[in-house]
Amino acid sequence: MKPVKPSIGGQAVIEGVMMRGPKYTAIAVRKNDEIIIKKEENRSLSDKYKFLKLPILRGMLSLVEMLIIGIQALSYSASIVGDEEEKLSSRDVAFALLFAIGFAVLLFIIIPTAAVKIIGGNVESPFWLNMIEGVLRIFIFFAYLFIITSMKDVRRVFEYHGAEHKAVHCYEHDEKLTCENAAKYTTLHPRCGTSFLMMVMIVSILLFSLLGWPSIAVRIISRIILLPLVAGVSYEFIRLAGKSSSPVVSIINKPGIWLQKLTTREPDESQIEVALEALKSVL
């Protein structure tokens, strides 16, 4: 029987790529003609508390840990490119994490649920009010992506995002990790953070539609409380999508794949090279 390949995931950073494997996380950043690599052993609460590896719970934990790791990786890449201090303090990371969560709650929970009555007009059905809220949340998400895509620096990061996916495809297809081999693959990948966010939107519509349409305060609080559950369920589906060839799973994951056409760009050879160096470091 062919051994199961370890799952590798990653994230684009400033002029580089972060890759995370079962044991190690590596960040590769290009500075002029040099590729600088930082490699660390993975540490997770699930190593200490085994119950956190259970389905749903592992998705909740993964969301928080990847937010923290992502902020640290972006900070590190910025320090390499800009010759600044290498490391954020724990306090800085906590502040950045709280700011990111607060901004997401405002943009994707408070604003959509507060605006439904204005957009929904005379709609009284709790089911349809929840549907309108969900569609509005997705619209805001798309609008946000369109706005940031117009920024030159963000487009550059999206090119590295494409390079990350090409490198992972090359690895998953058992090919030698070269720029030539990786370049032929698509920039889209079923197990991607963009697809995960899209799945969060879909799962939230389905789950919140079961809660009726209480007061705005109850709606906001209930959605914040249930967000970890939504993230946990979405994580399990994205894991399944990355392994399954089922046409049903593929169809459900299609919106996330389409959305990646906004968050990835075709990379050049130098960017693919950086992604491959990060990948090699965690294997």
C-alpha positions as CSV (number, residue, x, y, z in Angstrom):
1,M,0.0,0.0,0.0
2,K,1.3,3.4,-0.9
3,P,2.0,5.5,2.2
4,V,-0.1,8.6,2.9
5,K,1.8,11.8,2.1
6,P,1.9,14.3,5.0
7,S,-0.4,17.2,4.4
8,I,1.4,20.5,3.7
9,G,-0.3,23.9,3.8
10,G,0.9,27.4,3.5
11,Q,0.4,31.1,3.3
12,A,1.8,33.9,1.2
13,V,3.7,36.6,3.0
14,I,5.6,39.7,1.9
15,E,8.0,38.7,-0.8
16,G,7.8,35.1,0.4
17,V,5.9,32.0,1.4
18,M,5.2,30.3,4.7
19,M,4.8,26.5,4.6
20,R,3.6,24.3,7.5
21,G,4.0,20.6,7.6
22,P,3.3,18.0,10.4
23,K,6.6,18.8,12.3
24,Y,8.0,22.1,11.0
25,T,7.0,25.5,9.8
26,A,9.3,27.4,7.4
27,I,9.2,30.9,6.0
28,A,11.2,31.7,2.9
29,V,11.6,35.3,2.0
30,R,13.4,36.8,-1.0
31,K,15.7,39.7,-0.4
32,N,17.5,40.9,-3.5
33,D,19.1,37.7,-5.0
34,E,19.0,35.8,-1.7
35,I,16.3,33.5,-0.2
36,I,16.3,33.8,3.6
37,I,14.7,30.8,5.4
38,K,13.5,30.6,8.9
39,K,12.5,27.2,10.2
40,E,10.9,26.3,13.5
41,E,9.4,23.1,15.1
42,N,5.6,23.2,15.3
43,R,4.1,23.7,18.7
44,S,0.3,23.2,19.2
45,L,-2.0,23.0,22.2
46,S,-3.3,19.7,20.7
47,D,0.1,18.1,21.4
48,K,-0.6,18.7,25.1
49,Y,-4.3,18.3,25.1
50,K,-5.1,15.3,22.8
51,F,-8.9,15.9,22.8
52,L,-8.2,19.1,20.7
53,K,-7.4,16.7,17.8
54,L,-11.0,15.6,17.7
55,P,-13.1,16.7,14.6
56,I,-14.6,20.2,14.9
57,L,-12.4,21.0,17.9
58,R,-9.2,20.7,15.7
59,G,-10.8,23.2,13.3
60,M,-11.5,25.7,16.0
61,L,-8.0,25.4,17.4
62,S,-6.4,25.5,13.9
63,L,-8.2,28.8,13.1
64,V,-6.8,30.5,16.1
65,E,-3.3,29.1,15.7
66,M,-3.1,29.9,12.0
67,L,-4.2,33.4,12.7
68,I,-1.3,33.8,15.2
69,I,1.2,32.1,13.0
70,G,0.1,34.1,10.0
71,I,0.5,37.4,11.8
72,Q,4.0,36.4,13.0
73,A,5.0,35.2,9.5
74,L,3.8,38.5,7.9
75,S,5.7,40.4,10.6
76,Y,8.9,38.4,10.0
77,S,8.7,38.8,6.2
78,A,8.2,42.5,6.6
79,S,11.2,42.7,8.9
80,I,13.4,40.9,6.4
81,V,12.3,43.1,3.4
82,G,12.4,46.3,5.4
83,D,15.4,45.7,7.7
84,E,13.3,46.2,10.9
85,E,13.2,44.3,14.1
86,E,12.6,40.6,13.5
87,K,10.0,39.6,16.1
88,L,6.7,40.9,17.4
89,S,6.3,40.7,21.1
90,S,3.5,38.5,22.5
91,R,1.6,41.7,23.4
92,D,1.9,42.9,19.8
93,V,0.7,39.6,18.4
94,A,-2.3,39.6,20.8
95,F,-3.2,43.2,19.8
96,A,-3.0,42.3,16.1
97,L,-5.1,39.2,16.6
98,L,-7.8,41.0,18.6
99,F,-7.8,43.8,15.9
100,A,-8.2,41.3,13.1
101,I,-11.0,39.4,14.9
102,G,-12.7,42.7,15.8
103,F,-12.5,44.0,12.3
104,A,-13.9,40.7,10.9
105,V,-16.8,40.7,13.4
106,L,-17.7,44.3,12.5
107,L,-17.5,43.7,8.7
108,F,-19.0,40.3,8.4
109,I,-21.4,40.0,11.4
110,I,-22.5,43.4,12.8
111,I,-22.9,45.3,9.5
112,P,-24.8,42.5,7.6
113,T,-27.2,41.6,10.4
114,A,-27.9,45.3,11.1
115,A,-28.5,46.2,7.5
116,V,-30.9,43.4,6.7
117,K,-34.1,45.3,7.6
118,I,-33.1,48.1,5.3
119,I,-32.4,45.8,2.4
120,G,-35.1,43.3,3.2
121,G,-37.9,45.8,3.2
122,N,-41.2,44.2,4.2
123,V,-39.8,40.6,4.5
124,E,-40.9,39.0,7.7
125,S,-39.9,35.4,7.3
126,P,-37.0,34.5,9.6
127,F,-35.6,32.1,7.0
128,W,-35.5,34.7,4.2
129,L,-34.1,37.4,6.5
130,N,-31.3,35.0,7.4
131,M,-30.8,34.3,3.7
132,I,-30.6,38.0,2.9
133,E,-28.1,38.5,5.7
134,G,-25.9,35.6,4.4
135,V,-26.0,36.9,0.8
136,L,-25.1,40.4,2.1
137,R,-22.2,38.9,4.0
138,I,-20.8,37.2,0.9
139,F,-21.3,40.4,-1.1
140,I,-19.2,42.4,1.5
141,F,-16.6,39.7,1.4
142,F,-16.4,39.9,-2.4
143,A,-16.3,43.7,-2.3
144,Y,-13.5,43.6,0.2
145,L,-11.4,41.3,-2.0
146,F,-12.0,43.5,-5.1
147,I,-10.8,46.6,-3.2
148,I,-7.6,45.0,-1.8
149,T,-6.9,43.4,-5.2
150,S,-6.4,46.9,-6.7
151,M,-3.4,47.5,-4.4
152,K,-0.1,46.7,-6.0
153,D,1.5,45.2,-2.8
154,V,-1.5,42.9,-2.3
155,R,-1.3,41.7,-5.9
156,R,2.3,40.8,-5.3
157,V,1.3,38.8,-2.2
158,F,-1.4,37.1,-4.3
159,E,1.3,36.0,-6.8
160,Y,3.2,34.3,-4.0
161,H,-0.1,32.7,-3.0
162,G,-0.3,31.2,-6.5
163,A,3.3,30.1,-6.2
164,E,2.5,28.4,-2.9
165,H,-0.3,26.4,-4.5
166,K,1.8,25.4,-7.5
167,A,4.5,24.1,-5.1
168,V,2.0,22.1,-3.1
169,H,0.5,20.6,-6.3
170,C,3.9,19.5,-7.4
171,Y,4.6,17.9,-4.1
172,E,1.2,16.1,-4.0
173,H,1.7,14.8,-7.5
174,D,5.0,13.2,-6.5
175,E,7.1,15.2,-8.9
176,K,10.6,16.5,-8.4
177,L,10.4,19.9,-6.7
178,T,11.7,22.1,-9.5
179,C,10.4,25.4,-10.9
180,E,9.7,23.8,-14.3
181,N,7.6,21.0,-12.8
182,A,5.7,23.3,-10.4
183,A,5.0,26.0,-13.0
184,K,2.7,23.8,-15.1
185,Y,0.2,23.4,-12.2
186,T,-2.8,25.6,-11.5
187,T,-2.8,28.4,-8.9
188,L,-6.0,27.0,-7.5
189,H,-6.1,24.4,-4.7
190,P,-9.1,22.8,-2.9
191,R,-7.5,22.9,0.5
192,C,-7.0,26.7,0.6
193,G,-7.7,29.4,3.2
194,T,-9.8,31.3,0.6
195,S,-12.0,28.2,0.1
196,F,-12.2,27.8,3.9
197,L,-13.5,31.4,4.2
198,M,-16.1,30.8,1.5
199,M,-17.2,27.6,3.3
200,V,-17.5,29.6,6.5
201,M,-19.9,31.9,4.7
202,I,-22.0,29.0,3.4
203,V,-22.1,27.1,6.7
204,S,-23.0,30.2,8.6
205,I,-26.0,30.8,6.3
206,L,-27.2,27.2,6.9
207,L,-26.6,27.3,10.7
208,F,-27.9,30.8,11.4
209,S,-31.1,30.1,9.4
210,L,-32.1,27.6,12.2
211,L,-32.0,30.3,14.9
212,G,-35.0,32.4,13.8
213,W,-34.7,36.2,13.8
214,P,-34.4,37.5,17.4
215,S,-33.4,41.0,18.4
216,I,-30.3,42.5,16.8
217,A,-28.3,42.2,20.1
218,V,-29.2,38.5,20.3
219,R,-28.4,38.0,16.7
220,I,-24.9,39.5,17.0
221,I,-24.0,37.7,20.2
222,S,-25.3,34.3,18.9
223,R,-23.3,34.6,15.7
224,I,-20.1,35.5,17.6
225,I,-20.6,32.6,20.0
226,L,-21.3,30.1,17.2
227,L,-18.4,31.3,15.0
228,P,-16.0,28.7,16.4
229,L,-18.5,26.0,15.6
230,V,-18.9,27.3,12.1
231,A,-15.1,27.4,11.6
232,G,-14.8,23.8,13.0
233,V,-17.4,22.4,10.6
234,S,-15.9,24.4,7.6
235,Y,-12.4,23.1,8.5
236,E,-13.6,19.5,8.4
237,F,-15.2,20.0,4.9
238,I,-12.0,21.6,3.5
239,R,-10.0,18.7,4.8
240,L,-12.4,16.3,3.1
241,A,-12.3,18.4,-0.1
242,G,-8.5,18.2,-0.2
243,K,-8.6,14.3,-0.1
244,S,-11.9,13.4,-1.8
245,S,-12.6,12.9,-5.5
246,S,-16.3,12.8,-4.9
247,P,-18.2,14.9,-7.5
248,V,-20.6,16.1,-4.8
249,V,-17.8,17.4,-2.6
250,S,-16.2,19.0,-5.7
251,I,-19.5,20.9,-6.6
252,I,-19.9,22.2,-3.0
253,N,-16.2,23.4,-3.0
254,K,-16.5,25.1,-6.4
255,P,-17.4,28.6,-5.1
256,G,-14.2,28.6,-3.0
257,I,-12.2,27.5,-6.0
258,W,-13.7,30.3,-8.1
259,L,-13.0,32.8,-5.4
260,Q,-9.3,31.9,-5.5
261,K,-9.2,33.5,-8.9
262,L,-9.3,36.7,-7.0
263,T,-6.8,35.8,-4.3
264,T,-4.1,34.1,-6.5
265,R,-2.2,35.4,-9.4
266,E,0.2,33.7,-11.8
267,P,3.7,33.8,-10.3
268,D,7.0,34.2,-12.0
269,E,9.9,31.6,-11.7
270,S,11.6,33.5,-8.9
271,Q,8.4,33.4,-6.8
272,I,7.9,29.7,-7.4
273,E,11.5,29.1,-6.4
274,V,10.9,30.8,-3.0
275,A,7.7,28.6,-2.5
276,L,9.7,25.5,-3.3
277,E,12.5,26.4,-0.8
278,A,9.9,26.9,1.9
279,L,8.3,23.5,1.0
280,K,11.6,21.6,1.0
281,S,12.4,23.0,4.4
282,V,9.4,21.4,6.1
283,L,9.7,18.0,4.3
